[in-house]
Amino acid sequence: MTDYAEMTDPATEMYELAEMIRHHPGIPSTQPQYDALASLFGTEVGSDDYFTLMAAVRRRIADFEAQVKASPKLRPRPRDSALAALASIATVLSPRCGHEIWNQLAAQRITEAHITALVGLEQYFADAHPMQRLTNTDRQALVAEMDALLAVLASGRLDLDTLLIDAVSKAFRDLRLVLERFSFFGRRAVEEKLVIVASALRVAGNAAGTRASAETTSFIERAITVVKTIVSVVVVVGGVQQGAVVIGDGIGWVAKQAIEQIGAQRLLTDQSQGGKPPEGDEGEMTPADAIAAPIGT
């Protein structure tokens, strides 16, 4: 992995999402809306992924709308313009528009004025709610590593119960999907899937015990490294946020318990701080740092 993380903010991400919906090169302009959205999502119309991605985009719009409404320092005019833009953009996803021709629908519902309204909030949210996200290169590298982990889970070589392997596999497949399609799902979905993966790894660590095979030991180490890397970028920026407390502590517990049980001490949290992750040095975190560093730094 290379640059590792880049700065962003909620307004920038919503602007980028709106532009992607409006100008995605994979959408034939004459398609009806339901086919156009399938082209945008890279799915079949009516498939599980189609509806999952549709719901994810709607939730991203609704989440940002709530964030705008909950920002009292925003001036009324830019706030109202942004809310009007979000309401219009949301209608592009309405089932009522299923048979409308895409280029006409997108041109009417996502206008330059709507894009300008979102761009107008970038500086405010960059100051008030700065965020980190994985670069595309590093996100793709993590997806590839999860593919490798899923292949190990499917190999039958791990000395774990079949039901547990199925649970860990499902958790990683779901995390892989939201990470691969981050533009549609956003950070909230990643955080939610991280919690589920952490729970699955906790059980795997307990089940592996002290007599785990070398391959099982290696798998759990690699899985924890992937989760820690994502947490260090997606969840934490500028100090520990509210969501990071729960997720960081949960995954820190997983790392401590699983690695402690299989004898790999290098990723243990600092016992002198009561099982909490020790505070790291300030500064840019590299991929190597993410592997060795405690959760939440």
N, C-alpha and C positions, 0 to 999 in steps of 0.2 A: 504494500500500500504506500501511497505517496504523500500528498498534502494533508490527508487525514480528515481535516474538518474545515468548514467555512462558516462565516457568520451570515445570519439571515434574521428575519423578523416575520411576524404573522402577516403583515400587510404585503410584504414582498412575495411571500409564498402564495398568497391569495391572488395577487396580480399575475404571477407566473401560471397558476392554475387556470385562471380565466383566459389568458392568452393561449395556453395550450389547447383548451377546449375550442376556442374560436378559430385558431389557425393550424390545427394539427394536420401535417402533410398527408397522413394516411387516410383521411376522410374524403371520399369523392363528394364534390359539392352538391351533386344532384340526388344523393341518397336521402331517404326519409330519416327522420330523427332516430328511430329505434335502431336502424342499421348503422347510422353514423356513429352512435354511441358505442355500438359493438366494435366498430373499426377503431374508435378512440381507445377502448379498453383492451383491444386485442382478444376479444372473446366472441362466442356465439350468442346471438340474441336469445334471451330467455334462459341462459345457462346459470348455474349457481354463481360463478364468478361475475357474470354480467350484473346480477342483482346486488351482489356483495360490493362491487365497485361503485355502482350507482348510489347505494346507501352511504358508502364512504365519502363520496364527493358531496352529497347533500349534507352529511354531518360536518364536513370541513367548513362548508359555507355557513351553516347554522352556528358552529362554534365561533367563527370569526365575527359573525353578526353579534353574538352575545358579548364578545370581547370589546367590540366597538361601543356597544350600549353601556358597558361597564367601565368606560374610560371617561370620567367626568372632566378631565382636563382638555379633552378634545373640544374645539370650538363647534358651535351648532351647525354652521354651514358645511364644513368638510365632513362632519359626522353624518348629517342627514343625506348628503350626496353619496357617501359610501354605503349607507344603509339602503338607499334606493337602488344603487348599482347591484348590491348583493341580492336584493329581492328579484331584480330582473334576471340576473345570471341564473338564479335558482330555477326560474321557469323553463330554461332550456332543457332541464332534466325531467320535466313533468310528463307523465304518461299521456296527458291530454294532447301533447304536441307530437305524438308518435308518428303521425303520417305527414307532418309538415316537412317541406324540403329543407335540408340542412343549411345550405348557404343563405337562404332567406331568413330562416329562424335565427341563426347565429348573428347575422348582420343586424337584425332588429333587437335582439335581446342582450347582446354584448357589444355595446357601441364604444366608440372612442371616448365619449364622455364618461362611460362607466369605468373604463380602464384608467382614465385620468383621475377619477375620484379615488380609486384604490392606490394609485401611485402617490397621490397627495397625502396619504397616511404613512408612507414609508418612514419618513424621518421621525415622526412621533413614536411609532412602534419600535424603530431601531434604537431609540433612546430609552423608551419605557419597558420594552420587552425584547431585549436582544436574545438571540438563540444561536446555537450551533447546529449544524447538520453535517452528515458525512458527505464528502465529495462523491461525485458519480463514480469515479474510479475506485474509491475505497468501498463504496456501497456494493459495487459489482464484485469486488474481491471477497467481501463478506458473504454475499449470496453464493459465490462459488465454493467458499469454505463450508457453508451450510449444505450445499449439494454433496460435498464430500462426506460430511457427517451423516447425512441421510443415507448415503450409500453404505457406510459402515453399519448403521442401524439395520439396514435391509440384508446385510451379508450373512446373518445368522452366527457370526463369530463372537458376539458379546455374551458373557455369562450373566445375562439378565433375563428375568421372566418376560415371556412374550407379550403379556398385557402391558408391562412397563415399557418395553421397547415401542409398542404401538402408541402409548401415551406420549413418550418423548418425541417420537416421529411426528405425531400430529402437531405437537407444540412447535416444533421447528419448522414444519411446513407452513403453518400459519404465520410465524414470524418471518419466514422467507418471503411469503407473498406480500406482506405489508412493507417489507424493506425494499423489495424489488419494485413495487408500485408506490413508492413513498409519495410521489407527487399527488396521488389520489387519496391515500390514506392519512398521511401526515403523522406528526410525532405522537399524538394521543393514542393512535392505534398501535404504534410501535411500543409505547410504554405498557399498554395493556397486554400485549403478547409477550413482552419481556417478563412480566409477573408470572404468566402461565408457564413459560419455559423455566423460570427459576424454581417454581414449585415442582415441575417434573424432574429437574436435575437434583433437587433436594431428595426426592424419593429414590432416584437412581443412586445417589451417593450413599444413602443408608443401605440400600439393597446390595450394593457392591461390597461393602464391608472391607475388612483387612485382607481378604483372600481373593480379591479381584484379579483377573488375568491382566497381563501387561497391555493387551489391546483395549480392555475395558478401562483401565487406568488412563491410557492415552486418550481414549475417546472423551472421557469426562473432563480431562484437562483441556483439551481442544474446545469442547463445548463451552466451558466456563470462560475461556479466553475470548471467544466470540461474543458472549453475552457482556462481559466486562468492557470490551471495546465499544460496543454499541451504547452501553450505559454512559461511558465516559464522555461521549460526544452528544448523544441525543437528549439525555436527561439533564445533564449538569452544565450550566454556564453561569459565570459570575457568582459562584457560591451555590450552595445546595438549595434547590427549589423544593417546593412542597412535595411534588411527586417523587423527587429523587430520594427523599428520606425513606419512604416506604420501599421503593424499588431497590435503592442502594443497600439498605439494611437487609432486605430479603435475599438479594443475590450475594451479598457479603456472607450471609449465613450459609447459603448453599456452597460458596467457595470454601469456607472454613470447614464445614462438616464433610463435604465430599472428599476434599483433598486431604484433610486430616485422616480420614478413615483409610485412604488408599496409600498413605505414606509419602505424598509429594508435598513437602513443606514450603515450597517457594512462593505459593500464592496465599499463605495464611494471613489473616488479619492480625493486627497487633494486639496481643492479649493484655498488654499493659493499659490499653484504653477500653477495657471491659468488653472486648469483642467488637467494638466499633472500628471502622476503618481509620487508620492513622492519617493525619493530615499530610498531604504531599507538598512538594515545592511548587511555588508559583511558576507560571510560564507555559509555553506551548507544549502540548503532550504529543509525543510521537507514537507510532504503533508499538515500538519496543517498550516505551513507557507504559502503554496501556496494558501490556501483558504482565509487567512486573508490578505495576502500581496498585494501590488499594482501590476498592470501589469508592466512587464519589469524589475522586480528585480530578 
